[in-house]
Amino acid sequence: MPMFDYRCRACGQTFEHLTRPDHDAACPACQSRDLEKLLSNFKVGPPVPTPAQKEAEKIRRAGWVPIGRPQRNRR
């Protein structure tokens, strides 16, 4: 379900609302339904490294040199 930003035309309050099909947005301050939908901003952060990537970075910083890929036990 999408979240939208709204501004109340009656009192000027700006708020976010999780939109549901069976529920209309209303101003939390004055309960007015005379709302203006705003253009929402979103933030995308840097990718979070996986534990394997963190370990590889530690090894690289320590100066170790990887020698090939580990072999599986084949039975």
N, C-alpha and C positions, 0 to 999 in steps of 0.2 A: 504494500500500500504506500503510495507516495506521500511525502511530507511537503507541504507548501508553506510559504511565508505570506502573511496577509497584513494589511493595514486597515484598521477600522475607520470608515469615513465619518462616523459620528463623534468619536473621541480621540482619534489619532493614534491609538495603541497599535504597536507592531508586535506580531506574535507568529509562532509556527503552529501548524495544525496537521495531524496525521489524518489524511482523508480516507474516509470509509464510504462505501456506496450508499449505505442507509443513514448516514449522519452528515448534516450540513455543518459547516464551520460557523462559529459564533464568537464574538469578541469576549475574552475572559473578563474584561473590566466592566463592560456595560451591557453585554449579552446581545448587542446589535448584530444583525445579519447583513448589514450594508457594508460589505467588505471589498477591498481592492486586492487582487492577487498580485504579489510582487515577484520579480525575477529573483530566484534563490541563488545564492552563492554556494559553491561547494569547494571542498579542499581535498586535494590528493597529495598524500604524503609520500616520502621516499619509500621504496620497497623495504620490507623487513627481512633481514637475512635469516635463512634457515639455520638450524643448529649445525648442519654439516658445513655450511658456508662460514659460520663463525669459527669452527674448528680449523678449517682450511686457512683462514686468515691468521689465526694464532700460529699455526705451523709456518706460514710464510714469513710472519714477523720474527719468529725465532731463528730464521735462516736455514731451516731444514729444507732439503730438496727431495721432493717425492720421486720414488724410483718405480715407475710402472704402476699397474693396477693390481690390487690384491687378488690372489687366485682362490677359487672356490674349492672346497673338498668335493671331489667327485667320487661317489660310491655307487 
